[in-house]
Amino acid sequence: MTYLVLALYLFVLLLTVGKILLHTKSTSKALAYLLLVIVFPVIGIMFYYSFGINYRHLSHKSNMLKAEKSLDKDFFNNTSDDTEVLKIRYKEELGPYTEMIAFLRQLGGELLSKNTFKLLVNGEQKFPEVLSRLEEANHFIHMEYYDWENDVRGNQIKDVLLKKAAQGVQVRVLYDDYASRGIKRNIVKELKAGGVVVVPKIKVKLKEFANRLNHRDHRKVIIIDGVQGFLGGINISDRYDNSIDTGLWWRDTHVHITGPAVLSLQRHFIVSWNASQPNPLSYSKELFPEQVPYPSLETSGLAQIVAGGPIYPSSNIMLSYFKIFNLATDKLYITNPYFIPNESILDALKQAAYSGVDVRLMVPEKSDSLIVGLSANSYFEELLQAGVRIFLYRKGFVHAKTVVADGELSVVGTANMDIRSFDLNFEMMSVIYSADFGKEMEQMFLGDLKECEEISHIEWNKRGLGRKLLESFARLISAFL
């Protein structure tokens, strides 16, 4: 009997090792899982099969790939592609970033277009703008959100959606089933009763609870009539709005986009929508309308939209960050709340600093996760040594996911700088080529620096041995975060 159990265990162990080697793309993550299943035989194997295997890969991913293939054919056949014309027209202004445009066009088919942009700092700017623009909807409203809370702002959004639905506007809402679980008892029911079609992106079921939580819809996107869009880090929650006292100052960034780039937002939304419920949307001129000049005093510029997630063959978000960091020649200002870079991102930042680029990284002084905070700290020493300047935001919690490079290229999006956003979550970000918008982004970043404390390399090295060990341990297990 003992030999039979041992033989069975060895079989399961070898099978598990084979699965890890074949299906885990990240080397560090594969090594972490191998160490876990070998050192902790039973618990390690159970952990891997609970959290490490992407069971959703076989169903939801397949559905999304089919949806993407079906929609993209019609999208690219019917959507005007001005990428090459705009690259030539604005070649001097774009400088080295013409290479970025070609890169994103090849990576995800992302079209370049001329648009207008409005930078929205914190929820107290975003929510009034969103509520006002939603009132303007005549045909449809599409929303895809990670975290929607049952609070003041959450119910204000709900109320305007119900009002527009009653006026005959088609309202479709995707939400993350886990992060937005608090609205399922009332807001979701009210929306459905009012004619809004609202569905979870990846439905959480008990039998798949653990592994499905590994893949989250982390996007925060609104599309209005195919001509206006919102994208950024701000969820639907009072805590993002500092005009509402929630006990903690929350610093975040969003962008309002008007123009053809909204068609790309729509393209990615519909792929998600068609994979999440049984009534797919097909390409139509109503959903993808002809773009006409929109009266606006907002900043203008060129833009591409980047979508990332486990359905894509490449890590689109990580590769986009990597490319930007390598192209920067003068200044690189980065704000991100969850900084657990892979080796590629780490090396890109170091090479930029070693090349004389003014690289500045802003992260929270205190993370909302102890392990994440410790893991992020473990990367600081080698970055500081390379010349990267690191600033700890002290006023509250900085949650923005932004980059501004050389004052010419800006990123406003949903993606953190960690393994989860690179490989597991569904994310989206805008890449904006505009000196005027870049100036706004730089001014915002420099203003935020006033609320920060800069780390010095000498002082950082004075951390105690115990602290360094904790950080190293957190970094070791960061592959599982």
C-alpha positions as CSV (number, residue, x, y, z in Angstrom):
1,M,0.0,0.0,0.0
2,T,2.8,2.4,0.9
3,Y,4.6,1.8,-2.4
4,L,1.3,2.4,-4.3
5,V,0.8,5.7,-2.5
6,L,4.4,6.7,-3.2
7,A,4.1,5.7,-6.9
8,L,0.9,7.7,-7.2
9,Y,2.5,10.7,-5.5
10,L,5.5,10.6,-7.9
11,F,3.2,10.3,-10.9
12,V,1.2,13.4,-9.7
13,L,4.4,15.3,-9.0
14,L,5.9,14.6,-12.4
15,L,2.6,15.5,-14.1
16,T,2.6,18.8,-12.1
17,V,6.2,19.6,-12.9
18,G,5.4,19.0,-16.6
19,K,2.4,21.3,-16.5
20,I,4.4,24.0,-14.8
21,L,7.2,23.8,-17.4
22,L,4.8,23.7,-20.4
23,H,2.2,26.3,-19.3
24,T,4.0,28.8,-17.2
25,K,5.6,31.4,-19.5
26,S,7.3,33.5,-16.8
27,T,10.6,31.9,-15.8
28,S,10.6,33.4,-12.3
29,K,7.0,32.2,-11.8
30,A,7.8,28.7,-13.1
31,L,10.8,28.4,-10.7
32,A,8.6,29.6,-7.8
33,Y,6.0,27.0,-8.5
34,L,8.6,24.2,-9.0
35,L,10.2,25.2,-5.6
36,L,6.8,25.2,-4.0
37,V,5.7,21.7,-5.2
38,I,9.0,20.1,-4.4
39,V,9.7,21.6,-1.0
40,F,6.0,21.4,0.2
41,P,4.9,18.2,-1.6
42,V,1.1,18.0,-0.9
43,I,0.4,21.7,0.0
44,G,2.5,22.9,-3.0
45,I,0.7,20.7,-5.5
46,M,-2.7,21.7,-4.1
47,F,-1.7,25.4,-4.3
48,Y,-0.6,25.1,-7.9
49,Y,-3.8,23.4,-9.0
50,S,-5.9,25.9,-7.1
51,F,-4.2,29.1,-8.2
52,G,-1.6,28.3,-10.9
53,I,-3.8,26.7,-13.6
54,N,-5.8,28.9,-15.8
55,Y,-9.0,26.8,-16.2
56,R,-10.6,29.9,-17.7
57,H,-8.1,29.6,-20.5
58,L,-10.1,26.8,-22.0
59,S,-13.5,28.5,-22.0
60,H,-13.5,32.3,-21.6
61,K,-10.3,32.7,-23.6
62,S,-11.6,30.6,-26.4
63,N,-14.8,32.7,-26.5
64,M,-12.8,36.0,-26.5
65,L,-10.5,34.8,-29.3
66,K,-13.5,33.9,-31.5
67,A,-15.2,37.2,-30.7
68,E,-12.0,39.1,-31.5
69,K,-11.4,37.3,-34.8
70,S,-15.0,37.8,-35.8
71,L,-15.2,41.5,-35.0
72,D,-11.7,42.5,-36.1
73,K,-12.3,41.5,-39.7
74,D,-15.2,43.9,-40.0
75,F,-13.5,46.6,-37.9
76,F,-10.4,46.8,-40.0
77,N,-12.3,46.5,-43.3
78,N,-14.6,49.4,-42.4
79,T,-12.5,51.7,-40.2
80,S,-10.4,54.4,-41.8
81,D,-6.7,53.8,-41.0
82,D,-4.8,57.1,-41.1
83,T,-1.8,55.7,-39.2
84,E,0.8,56.1,-42.0
85,V,-0.6,59.5,-43.2
86,L,-0.4,60.9,-39.7
87,K,3.1,59.5,-39.0
88,I,4.3,61.4,-42.1
89,R,2.4,64.6,-41.4
90,Y,3.6,64.8,-37.7
91,K,7.0,63.1,-38.2
92,E,9.0,66.1,-36.8
93,E,6.8,66.4,-33.7
94,L,6.8,62.6,-33.1
95,G,10.5,62.3,-33.3
96,P,11.7,58.9,-32.0
97,Y,8.1,57.9,-31.1
98,T,7.2,57.1,-34.7
99,E,8.9,53.8,-33.8
100,M,6.4,53.4,-31.0
101,I,3.5,53.9,-33.3
102,A,4.7,51.2,-35.7
103,F,5.4,48.9,-32.8
104,L,1.8,49.2,-31.5
105,R,0.4,48.8,-34.9
106,Q,2.2,45.5,-35.3
107,L,1.6,44.3,-31.7
108,G,-2.1,44.7,-31.5
109,G,-3.3,46.3,-34.7
110,E,-3.7,49.6,-32.8
111,L,-4.7,52.5,-35.1
112,L,-3.3,56.0,-34.8
113,S,-5.8,58.9,-34.9
114,K,-6.2,62.6,-34.1
115,N,-8.3,63.3,-31.0
116,T,-8.9,65.7,-28.2
117,F,-8.1,65.0,-24.5
118,K,-9.1,66.3,-21.1
119,L,-6.9,65.4,-18.2
120,L,-9.0,64.5,-15.1
121,V,-7.2,64.6,-11.7
122,N,-9.0,62.6,-9.0
123,G,-12.6,61.6,-8.7
124,E,-13.7,65.2,-7.9
125,Q,-12.9,66.0,-11.5
126,K,-13.8,62.7,-13.1
127,F,-17.3,62.1,-11.7
128,P,-18.9,65.5,-12.5
129,E,-17.4,65.2,-16.1
130,V,-18.7,61.6,-16.5
131,L,-22.2,62.4,-15.2
132,S,-22.4,65.4,-17.5
133,R,-21.2,63.5,-20.6
134,L,-23.5,60.5,-19.8
135,E,-26.5,63.0,-20.0
136,E,-25.4,63.8,-23.5
137,A,-25.8,60.2,-24.7
138,N,-28.3,59.7,-27.6
139,H,-27.7,56.2,-28.8
140,F,-25.7,54.0,-26.5
141,I,-23.6,53.9,-23.3
142,H,-21.0,51.1,-22.8
143,M,-19.2,50.7,-19.5
144,E,-16.6,48.2,-18.3
145,Y,-15.5,48.5,-14.7
146,Y,-13.4,46.7,-12.2
147,D,-14.7,48.1,-9.0
148,W,-18.2,49.6,-8.6
149,E,-19.3,50.4,-5.1
150,N,-22.7,50.8,-3.5
151,D,-22.1,54.4,-2.3
152,V,-22.9,58.0,-3.3
153,R,-21.0,58.0,-6.6
154,G,-22.0,54.5,-7.4
155,N,-25.7,55.3,-7.1
156,Q,-25.3,58.6,-9.0
157,I,-23.9,56.6,-11.9
158,K,-26.7,54.1,-11.6
159,D,-29.4,56.8,-11.6
160,V,-28.2,58.5,-14.7
161,L,-27.9,55.1,-16.5
162,L,-31.5,54.3,-15.6
163,K,-32.6,57.7,-16.8
164,K,-30.9,57.3,-20.2
165,A,-32.3,53.7,-20.5
166,A,-35.8,55.1,-19.9
167,Q,-35.1,57.6,-22.7
168,G,-34.4,54.8,-25.2
169,V,-30.6,54.8,-25.0
170,Q,-29.0,51.3,-25.1
171,V,-27.0,50.8,-22.0
172,R,-24.6,47.9,-21.6
173,V,-22.4,47.3,-18.6
174,L,-19.6,44.8,-17.9
175,Y,-18.3,44.5,-14.3
176,D,-15.7,42.4,-12.5
177,D,-17.8,39.8,-10.6
178,Y,-15.4,39.7,-7.6
179,A,-14.3,43.3,-7.1
180,S,-17.9,44.7,-7.7
181,R,-19.6,42.0,-5.7
182,G,-21.1,44.7,-3.4
183,I,-23.5,46.0,-6.1
184,K,-25.0,42.6,-7.0
185,R,-27.6,42.8,-4.2
186,N,-29.2,46.1,-5.3
187,I,-27.5,48.2,-8.1
188,V,-27.3,45.3,-10.6
189,K,-30.9,44.3,-9.9
190,E,-32.1,47.9,-10.3
191,L,-30.2,48.4,-13.5
192,K,-31.7,45.2,-14.9
193,A,-35.2,46.1,-13.9
194,G,-34.7,49.5,-15.6
195,G,-33.7,48.0,-19.0
196,V,-29.9,48.1,-18.6
197,V,-28.1,45.0,-19.8
198,V,-25.5,44.3,-17.1
199,V,-23.3,41.2,-16.9
200,P,-20.1,40.1,-15.2
201,K,-17.0,39.8,-17.3
202,I,-15.8,36.6,-15.8
203,K,-18.5,35.0,-13.6
204,V,-17.1,33.6,-10.3
205,K,-18.5,30.2,-9.5
206,L,-17.7,28.3,-6.3
207,K,-16.1,25.3,-8.1
208,E,-13.8,27.7,-10.0
209,F,-13.4,30.3,-7.3
210,A,-9.7,30.3,-6.8
211,N,-8.4,30.2,-10.4
212,R,-11.0,32.6,-11.7
213,L,-9.9,35.2,-9.2
214,N,-6.5,35.0,-10.8
215,H,-8.0,36.7,-13.9
216,R,-9.7,40.0,-13.3
217,D,-11.3,42.6,-15.5
218,H,-9.3,45.5,-14.2
219,R,-10.5,48.0,-16.9
220,K,-12.3,51.3,-16.2
221,V,-13.8,52.4,-19.5
222,I,-16.8,54.3,-20.6
223,I,-17.9,54.8,-24.3
224,I,-20.7,57.2,-25.2
225,D,-22.2,57.1,-28.7
226,G,-18.9,55.9,-30.1
227,V,-17.4,59.4,-30.0
228,Q,-16.6,60.0,-26.3
229,G,-14.6,57.8,-24.0
230,F,-13.2,57.7,-20.5
231,L,-10.2,55.7,-19.4
232,G,-7.9,55.6,-16.4
233,G,-7.4,54.4,-12.9
234,I,-10.5,55.7,-11.1
235,N,-13.1,53.1,-10.2
236,I,-16.7,54.0,-9.3
237,S,-16.3,54.6,-5.6
238,D,-16.5,57.5,-3.2
239,R,-12.9,56.9,-2.0
240,Y,-11.6,58.2,-5.3
241,D,-13.5,61.5,-4.7
242,N,-11.8,63.7,-2.1
243,S,-14.8,66.0,-2.0
244,I,-16.4,63.1,-0.1
245,D,-14.7,62.5,3.3
246,T,-13.7,58.8,3.4
247,G,-10.7,59.2,5.7
248,L,-7.9,58.9,3.2
249,W,-6.7,61.3,0.4
250,W,-6.8,59.4,-2.9
251,R,-4.7,60.5,-5.8
252,D,-5.7,59.1,-9.2
253,T,-5.8,60.1,-12.9
254,H,-8.3,59.6,-15.7
255,V,-8.6,61.0,-19.3
256,H,-11.6,62.0,-21.4
257,I,-11.1,61.2,-25.1
258,T,-13.1,62.6,-28.0
259,G,-12.4,61.3,-31.5
260,P,-11.6,58.1,-33.5
261,A,-9.6,56.6,-30.7
262,V,-12.9,55.9,-29.0
263,L,-13.6,53.4,-31.8
264,S,-10.6,51.4,-30.6
265,L,-12.0,51.5,-27.0
266,Q,-15.3,50.2,-28.5
267,R,-13.5,47.5,-30.5
268,H,-12.0,46.0,-27.3
269,F,-15.2,46.5,-25.3
270,I,-17.3,44.6,-27.8
271,V,-14.8,41.7,-27.8
272,S,-15.2,41.4,-24.0
273,W,-19.0,41.8,-24.3
274,N,-19.4,39.1,-26.9
275,A,-17.4,36.6,-24.8
276,S,-19.4,37.3,-21.7
277,Q,-23.0,36.8,-22.7
278,P,-25.0,34.9,-25.3
279,N,-26.2,37.9,-27.4
280,P,-23.2,39.1,-29.4
281,L,-22.9,42.5,-31.0
282,S,-22.0,42.7,-34.7
283,Y,-20.1,45.5,-36.5
284,S,-22.4,48.3,-37.4
285,K,-22.2,52.0,-38.3
286,E,-24.3,52.8,-35.2
287,L,-21.7,51.2,-32.9
288,F,-18.8,52.5,-34.9
289,P,-20.0,55.8,-36.3
290,E,-18.2,58.1,-38.7
291,Q,-16.2,60.6,-36.7
292,V,-17.0,64.3,-37.2
293,P,-15.2,67.3,-35.6
294,Y,-16.5,67.6,-32.0
295,P,-16.6,71.2,-30.5
296,S,-14.1,71.1,-27.7
297,L,-11.6,73.3,-25.9
298,E,-9.6,70.3,-24.8
299,T,-6.0,69.5,-25.8
300,S,-5.6,67.8,-29.2
301,G,-3.1,65.2,-30.3
302,L,-2.5,61.7,-31.6
303,A,-3.3,58.5,-29.8
304,Q,-3.4,54.8,-29.8
305,I,-5.2,52.5,-27.5
306,V,-3.5,49.4,-26.0
307,A,-5.4,46.4,-24.7
308,G,-3.9,43.7,-22.6
309,G,-5.0,40.4,-21.0
310,P,-4.6,36.6,-21.1
311,I,-6.3,36.2,-24.5
312,Y,-3.4,38.0,-26.3
313,P,-0.4,36.1,-27.5
314,S,2.0,38.7,-26.2
315,S,2.2,40.7,-23.0
316,N,0.9,43.9,-24.7
317,I,1.0,46.1,-21.6
318,M,4.5,45.1,-20.4
319,L,5.9,45.4,-23.9
320,S,4.4,48.8,-24.4
321,Y,5.9,50.1,-21.1
322,F,9.2,48.5,-22.1
323,K,9.3,50.2,-25.5
324,I,8.5,53.6,-24.1
325,F,11.2,53.3,-21.4
326,N,13.8,52.4,-24.1
327,L,12.8,55.2,-26.4
328,A,12.9,58.0,-23.8
329,T,15.9,60.3,-24.4
330,D,15.5,63.1,-21.8
331,K,12.9,62.7,-19.1
332,L,10.8,59.7,-17.9
333,Y,8.2,60.4,-15.1
334,I,6.3,57.3,-13.9
335,T,3.5,57.1,-11.3
336,N,2.3,53.6,-10.3
337,P,0.8,52.2,-7.1
338,Y,1.9,48.6,-7.5
339,F,5.5,48.4,-8.6
340,I,6.7,44.8,-8.9
341,P,8.5,44.8,-12.3
342,N,9.8,41.9,-14.2
343,E,13.4,41.7,-15.3
344,S,12.6,43.4,-18.7
345,I,11.0,46.5,-17.1
346,L,13.7,46.7,-14.4
347,D,16.5,46.6,-17.0
348,A,14.7,49.1,-19.2
349,L,14.5,51.6,-16.4
350,K,18.1,51.0,-15.4
351,Q,19.4,51.4,-19.0
352,A,17.4,54.7,-19.3
353,A,19.0,56.1,-16.2
354,Y,22.5,54.9,-17.1
355,S,22.0,56.6,-20.5
356,G,21.4,60.0,-18.8
357,V,17.6,60.1,-18.9
358,D,16.0,61.8,-15.9
359,V,14.0,58.8,-14.6
360,R,11.7,59.5,-11.7
361,L,9.4,56.9,-10.1
362,M,6.5,57.9,-7.8
363,V,4.9,55.2,-5.6
364,P,2.9,55.2,-2.4
365,E,4.8,55.6,0.9
366,K,2.5,53.0,2.4
367,S,1.0,50.3,0.2
368,D,-2.5,48.9,0.9
369,S,-0.8,45.5,0.8
370,L,2.1,44.7,3.1
371,I,3.5,42.0,0.8
372,V,3.2,44.3,-2.3
373,G,4.9,47.2,-0.5
374,L,7.8,45.0,0.8
375,S,8.2,43.5,-2.6
376,A,8.3,46.9,-4.3
377,N,10.9,48.1,-1.8
378,S,13.2,45.2,-2.8
379,Y,13.8,46.7,-6.2
380,F,14.7,50.2,-5.0
381,E,18.3,49.6,-4.2
382,E,19.4,48.6,-7.7
383,L,17.3,51.3,-9.3
384,L,18.8,54.0,-7.0
385,Q,22.2,52.7,-7.8
386,A,21.5,53.1,-11.6
387,G,20.4,56.7,-11.0
388,V,16.6,56.4,-10.9
389,R,15.1,58.9,-8.5
390,I,12.3,57.4,-6.3
391,F,9.7,59.4,-4.6
392,L,7.3,58.2,-1.9
393,Y,3.9,59.8,-2.0
394,R,2.9,60.8,1.6
395,K,-0.3,62.8,1.4
396,G,-2.5,59.7,1.0
397,F,-2.6,56.8,-1.4
398,V,-1.4,57.4,-5.0
399,H,-3.3,55.0,-7.3
400,A,-2.6,56.6,-10.7
401,K,-1.1,54.6,-13.6
402,T,0.6,57.2,-15.7
403,V,3.8,57.8,-17.7
404,V,5.1,60.9,-19.4
405,A,8.2,60.5,-21.6
406,D,10.2,63.5,-22.9
407,G,7.1,65.7,-22.5
408,E,5.9,64.2,-25.8
409,L,4.4,60.8,-25.1
410,S,1.9,60.2,-22.2
411,V,0.2,57.1,-20.9
412,V,-3.0,57.2,-18.9
413,G,-4.5,53.7,-18.2
414,T,-5.6,51.0,-15.9
415,A,-2.5,48.9,-15.7
416,N,-0.2,48.5,-12.7
417,M,3.5,47.7,-13.2
418,D,3.4,44.2,-12.0
419,I,3.0,40.6,-13.1
420,R,-0.8,40.6,-12.6
421,S,-1.4,43.5,-14.9
422,F,1.2,42.2,-17.4
423,D,-0.2,38.7,-17.7
424,L,-3.4,38.0,-15.7
425,N,-5.7,41.0,-15.8
426,F,-7.7,42.5,-18.6
427,E,-6.2,46.0,-18.9
428,M,-6.3,49.0,-21.2
429,M,-4.2,52.2,-21.6
430,S,-4.1,55.2,-23.9
431,V,-0.8,56.2,-25.5
432,I,-1.0,59.9,-26.3
433,Y,1.4,61.8,-28.6
434,S,1.0,65.5,-27.8
435,A,3.4,68.1,-26.4
436,D,0.5,70.1,-25.0
437,F,-0.9,67.1,-23.2
438,G,2.6,66.0,-22.1
439,K,3.1,69.4,-20.5
440,E,-0.1,69.0,-18.5
441,M,1.1,65.6,-17.4
442,E,4.5,66.9,-16.4
443,Q,3.0,69.7,-14.4
444,M,0.7,67.3,-12.7
445,F,3.6,65.0,-11.8
446,L,5.8,67.8,-10.5
447,G,2.9,69.1,-8.4
448,D,2.5,65.6,-6.9
449,L,6.2,65.6,-6.1
450,K,5.5,68.3,-3.5
451,E,3.6,65.7,-1.5
452,C,6.5,63.2,-1.7
453,E,9.7,62.3,0.1
454,E,12.6,61.4,-2.1
455,I,14.7,58.3,-1.1
456,S,18.4,58.7,-1.1
457,H,20.7,55.8,-2.0
458,I,22.8,56.3,1.1
459,E,19.9,56.4,3.5
460,W,18.1,53.5,1.8
461,N,21.1,51.3,2.3
462,K,20.9,51.8,6.1
463,R,17.8,49.6,6.3
464,G,18.3,46.8,8.9
465,L,19.1,43.2,8.0
466,G,15.7,42.1,9.1
467,R,13.9,44.5,6.8
468,K,16.0,43.5,3.9
469,L,15.2,39.8,4.5
470,L,11.5,40.6,4.6
471,E,11.7,42.5,1.4
472,S,13.7,39.6,-0.3
473,F,11.1,37.1,0.9
474,A,8.3,39.2,-0.4
475,R,10.1,39.5,-3.7
476,L,10.5,35.8,-3.9
477,I,6.7,35.2,-3.5
478,S,5.8,38.1,-5.7
479,A,5.4,35.8,-8.6
480,F,2.2,34.5,-6.9
481,L,0.7,38.0,-6.4
